[in-house]
Amino acid sequence: MYDFEALELACRVVGVDPDASDLDERDVEDKIYEKFEVSMEGFQKIAEALLKFTPPVQTAITESWVQGYIHDQCFITKQAVGP
């Protein structure tokens, strides 16, 4: 998971619009800490570890199988399903 994907996921979790022109990453980090008592780095590690518990889906274009976090029918982040 890339840092920008973790930031978008964190934004979605705490109710901040990740596309806002005035997005304050520090504010998001503070809200993640208030909600879960973890740093952004910790949040990202937890999110990465939990990816394998998301349901596998087949992508429309490549027809490959992936797992990931979705918002508005688009992946925030995804990873290939291992053999």
C-alpha positions as CSV (number, residue, x, y, z in Angstrom):
1,M,0.0,0.0,0.0
2,Y,1.4,3.4,-1.0
3,D,1.3,6.3,1.4
4,F,-1.2,8.2,-0.7
5,E,-3.5,5.2,-0.6
6,A,-3.2,5.0,3.1
7,L,-4.0,8.7,3.4
8,E,-7.1,8.3,1.2
9,L,-8.3,5.3,3.3
10,A,-7.6,7.2,6.5
11,C,-9.6,10.2,5.2
12,R,-12.6,7.9,4.3
13,V,-12.4,6.3,7.8
14,V,-12.5,9.6,9.6
15,G,-15.0,11.4,7.3
16,V,-12.6,13.8,5.6
17,D,-12.9,14.4,1.8
18,P,-9.5,13.3,0.4
19,D,-10.1,15.3,-2.8
20,A,-10.6,18.6,-0.9
21,S,-8.3,21.4,-2.1
22,D,-7.6,22.3,1.5
23,L,-6.8,18.8,2.7
24,D,-4.6,18.9,5.8
25,E,-2.7,15.6,6.2
26,R,-1.8,16.6,9.8
27,D,-5.5,17.0,10.6
28,V,-6.2,13.5,9.2
29,E,-3.3,12.0,11.2
30,D,-4.7,13.7,14.4
31,K,-8.1,12.3,13.7
32,I,-6.7,8.8,13.2
33,Y,-4.9,9.1,16.5
34,E,-8.0,10.3,18.3
35,K,-10.1,7.5,16.9
36,F,-7.7,4.6,17.1
37,E,-4.7,5.8,19.2
38,V,-2.3,4.9,16.4
39,S,0.0,6.9,14.2
40,M,-0.5,7.0,10.4
41,E,2.3,4.6,10.0
42,G,0.6,2.2,12.5
43,F,-2.8,2.7,10.7
44,Q,-1.1,1.9,7.4
45,K,0.5,-1.3,8.8
46,I,-2.9,-2.4,10.2
47,A,-4.7,-1.7,7.0
48,E,-2.1,-3.6,5.0
49,A,-2.4,-6.6,7.3
50,L,-6.3,-6.6,7.1
51,L,-6.3,-6.5,3.2
52,K,-6.2,-10.3,3.1
53,F,-9.5,-10.4,4.9
54,T,-11.3,-8.5,2.2
55,P,-13.3,-10.5,-0.3
56,P,-11.6,-11.4,-3.5
57,V,-13.1,-9.8,-6.6
58,Q,-12.3,-10.2,-10.3
59,T,-11.3,-7.1,-12.1
60,A,-13.3,-6.2,-15.2
61,I,-10.5,-5.4,-17.6
62,T,-7.7,-7.9,-16.8
63,E,-10.0,-10.4,-15.1
64,S,-7.3,-10.9,-12.4
65,W,-8.3,-11.6,-8.8
66,V,-7.6,-8.9,-6.2
67,Q,-8.5,-7.9,-2.7
68,G,-8.7,-4.3,-1.6
69,Y,-10.6,-1.4,-0.1
70,I,-13.3,0.1,-2.2
71,H,-15.1,3.5,-2.1
72,D,-17.8,4.4,-4.6
73,Q,-17.1,1.3,-6.7
74,C,-13.4,2.2,-7.1
75,F,-10.4,0.7,-5.4
76,I,-8.6,2.9,-2.9
77,T,-5.9,0.2,-2.8
78,K,-5.7,-3.4,-3.9
79,Q,-3.4,-6.4,-4.0
80,A,-3.3,-9.5,-6.1
81,V,-4.8,-12.6,-4.5
82,G,-2.0,-15.1,-3.8
83,P,-2.0,-18.6,-5.0
